[in-house]
Amino acid sequence: MADSPAMQEKARQTDATHDCSVADATSRATPDSHSSYNGSVDPKDKSTQQLSYGSSPLVTVILPTFNSGQTIERCLESIRSQSYGHIQVIVVDGGSKDDTQLIAEKWADIVLVGNYNSSQARAAGLERAGGDFVLAVDSDMYLPTQTLELCVRACQDGADAVILPEWSVGGNFFGRCFSFGKNLTQNRVEGNEMLIPRFYRRADLVEVGGWDSELFAGEDADLYLRVQNSKGARIPTVTAPFRVVHEEGNISLSGHYRKFSSLHYGGTYPKFEERHQGYLRQLQVKRARQYVGAWKELLRHPVLVSGMMLLLLVRSIGFNIARLSHKSER
């Protein structure tokens, strides 16, 4: 495990009955509805009664950030707009140069600042988490208002984890191509083994040591597989009947290649492969089957498909180069 990065911690105590008003937020995320969510919530507004939580379990939401000023406020607004009111929000920032930290201080209960990558940020957030349950989200995600309520009730009914399918939204052409491919794999959510939970019982995460801070890629799948292995069987999960909006932003071929060919990202996959032998190959087969099953959709969007395939090719080349570089350094 890597040494914990030096950090500056900023903690803000908030009223345990912190409630927020909701403007036109929907409990069912769809491509047409929740992707256009533009609610207006005052973090200090207590005019709306949320779900009573007297003895309800606390949910900790961990949010890693880095230069996330364009998306973080909308993300935090959607968290504070939840129908479930017993929430602790922890933002872990990797040293942003924009206004991310200022926005985080406005909405979050705890703000940690340091030289974090996303895995280290989640691990640091888990160390400070006080909730019975933990939800890890990205700063460019927006949650339907009943997300936490559904997750808590699912776990109270016997689930150990909850899967939150996503509706991916791209910015530029390659961003849209990436989102098109990602959405195809999330369409058939019932029994979809490609989807990884984001909501867990905190005790289960603590038992396996939480996120591996040395994994910069595949850390979510690694965590899920370790939790599953710790129980000796596939853990009971529930898939939410809605989608979380995930803004992928702009993607370039050169940026995509640099990301997956870098030792600090793609170079960590050999460790993942050694720990979970055969998993990535099985994932590739499942993805291919998803694409074959969606052949009509592929035929309807030949331009997006061509861009998607080009991105997959660039990713594959980057991964292989990262693997070779990793081997040469051992």
N, C-alpha and C positions, 0 to 999 in steps of 0.2 A: 504494500500500500504506500502510495506516495505521501511525502510529508505534507501536512496541512499548510496551505499558503498563508503568508502573513496577511492579516486582514484588519480592516477598520470596521468595527461593529457599531451600528446605530439602531438602538431599540426604542420603539415608541409604544407606550402602554395605551391601550384603547379600552373603551367602555365595553364590558362583556355583553351588553344588550345592543351593540352597534347594529342598526337597521338602515336599509337603503330603499329609496323609492325606485320603482321600475317603470320605464317608459317604453311600451310596445315591445317588450322582450317576449320571445316565444319559447315554449317548453319543448318544441320539436324542431330541431335544426334540419332544414332541407335546403337544397340548392337555391330555391326561389324565395324562401322566407328568411331563415336566420342569417344567411350570408349578407343580407342587406340591413341587419340589425344596426341601429344607430341610436340606442337609448341614451338618456341623459340622467345621470345619477350623481347626487351630491354625497360625497363620502361621510359628511356630518349630518345628513338628513335622517331623522328618526321618525318621520311621519307615517311610515308604513309598517304594519305589523308583519314580521316574518314568522315562519313556522316556530311555534313555541318550543324551546329547547331545555327547559328546566333541568331535566335529568338526561337529556339527549347527549350522545357522544360528541366530542369535539373533533372536527375535521381540520387537519393542517394542509394547506395548499402551498406547495413549494414551486417557486417560479424563478428559474435561472434567467439572467439577462446579460446582454452586452450590446451597447449602442442600440437599444430597443425603443428609443423615444417616439418613433412613429406609430408603434403598435401597443405599447405596454399599458397606456391609460385605458384604452378600450378593453383590453384583456382584464385588467383589474376591476374595471367597472362591471364587467359581466360576472366576475367572482363575487363582488359585493352586492350584486343584484339577486343573488340566489334566494330561493324560497326557503332554504334551510339556513338558519341564522347563526348556528354555533360554529364559527369559522375562525381559524388562525391563519393569517397570510404571511408567508416568509418569502421575501425577495432576496436572491443571492446574486449580486452583480459582479461581473468579471472585470471591473475597472472601466466603465463606460466613459466616453469623452463628451457625450451629448447630455440631454436633460433627463436621462433615465432615472438616475438616483433621486432627483428632486420629485419626479412623479411618483416614484416608489414610496418615498417618505410620506406622501399625501394619503396613500391608500393602504399601505402594508402595516402590519403589527411589528415586524422585525425586518430590518434591512441590513444585510451583510455585504461588505465590499472587500474584494481582494483579487488576487491573480488566479481566478478560477476558470477552468473549462467547464463544460456543461455537466459532466459526471461529478467533478469535484464540488460544483455548486449544489447539486442535489444531495450529495453526501453531507455537505456542511448544513444544508437545510434540515436534513433528517436528524442531525445531532441536536438541533434546537427545537425540533418538533415536539409539541406537547399533546397532540391529538391522538385519539384512539385509532383514527384512520388517516391515511396520507394520500393526497392526490398530487401528482406531478404534471404540470402543464408547461407549455412553451409560451413565450411572451407574445407570440403572434396567433394565439388561439382565443376563441370567444365561446363561452359556455352558455348553452340554453339555461333558463332560469331554474329548472327543476333538476339539474344535473346532480348536485350533491344530495338532494333529498332522495332521488332514486337510488344513488349509490349506497347511501347509508341503509336504506330499507332493504336493498338486495342483500347486503352483508348481514343484517339482522335476521334475514330469512334463510341464511345458511351459506351464502357465497363467501369466498375468501378474497375475491378480486372482481373488479368490474372493468369491462372493455368499453371504451368510448370511441366508436367509429368516427372518422373524420370526413368532412367535405373539404377537399383541398382547392384553394383558389390561387391561380398563378397571376403574375403581373405582366411580364413581356411574353414574347412568343414561346421561348423555351420554358418559361415558368408555367405557361398554360399547357405545354406538352407534358411537362413533369406532372402537373396536377391531373391531367387527363389519365395518364397511366396509373397514378396512385389511386384515383377514384374508381378505376375499373377493379382494382383489387379489394376495394372496400364495399362494393355494391352488394355482394352476397354475404351479408353479415352473419347469417345464421350458420353456426358451425364453422366459421371461417378461421382456420388455424393460423392465418397470416397476421391476425390482429393480436396486439399485445396489450394487456391491462395497463391502466394508469392509476387505478384506485386500489389500494391495498389496506389490510390491517397493519398498523405500525409494528405490532409485535412480530409479525412475519418478516418484515424488512429488517428489523433489528437482529433477529435470530440468524440471518444469513450475512450480516455485515453491511446491508444496504447496497447502494450503487458502488461499483468498482471504479475508483477514481483514476485508475490507470487505463481504463478503456475509454477512448474518445469516440468510438463508433460501436453501435450494437449494444450499448450499455443497458437499454431498456429490455431487450430480448434476453440478455445475460441475467439480469435481475429476475425476470419471470422464470427462467429455466432453473435458476438456483433455488428460488422459493419452491418451485414444483418438486425439485429433487430432494429438498429438505423434508418434504412430507411423504416422499416415497411413492407418489402417485400424481396424476394430473389433478390440479386443484380445481375445485368447483368455481366457475366463473359465470358471470351474467353479462350479456351484451346489451348496452343501452339501446332503446328503440328510436334514437335520434342521432344526429351527427353534430360533432363539434367542428366549427368552422376553423380552418387552418390556412392562414395566408402565407403562401410560399414565397411571394415577392418575385423579384427579377432573377433569372438564372442565365448564365452565359456558358458556352461550351468550355472556354478557358478556365473559368472559375470552377466549374464542375470537375474538370480534370485536376486542377490544383488541389481541390478538397480531397478527392479520393486517392490521389497519388502521394499525398503528403504522409510522412512517417507518423506525424502526431494524430492523424485520423485513420486513413486507410492502413497505415502501418501497424495499427493495434488489432486488426482483424486476425492475424495469425494467432494471437493469444486467445481470441474468441473461438477460433476453429479448433485449437488444441483442447480447450475446455469443453466444447460442445461439438464433438466430432460428428460430421454428417449433417448438421443442422442447416448450414447455409446451402448445401446441395439440395436438400429436401425443400428448402424455401424457394429455390429457383424452379424446381419442378412444379410446386404449387402455384407459383406466379404464372408459369407458362400455361397451366391448366385454366387459370382464371382468364387469361387472354383468349385462349381457344373458346372458352365458354361465352365470351363476349364478342364473338366474331362479327355479329351484325353491327355492333357499335363501332368496331374497328373499321369496317367497310364504309360506314357513314362519315368517318373523319380521317381520310387518307393523309391529309397534311399534318394533323396532330400526331398521327401514328408514326409518320416519317421522323418527326422531331423527337418523339418518345424513343424510337429505336436508336436514333443517333446519340441521345443522352445515355441510354443503356450501354451502348458500345464504348463511349468515352469513359463511363464509370468502370466498365470491365477492364479497359486498358489501364486506367489509373490504379485500380486494385492490384492488378498483376505487377505493375511496376513497384508499388508500395511493398508487396510481398517479397519481391526480389531484393529491394533495398533493405528490408528487415533481415532477410537471411544473410546478406553480405555483412551486416553489422554485428551478427551474433558470433 
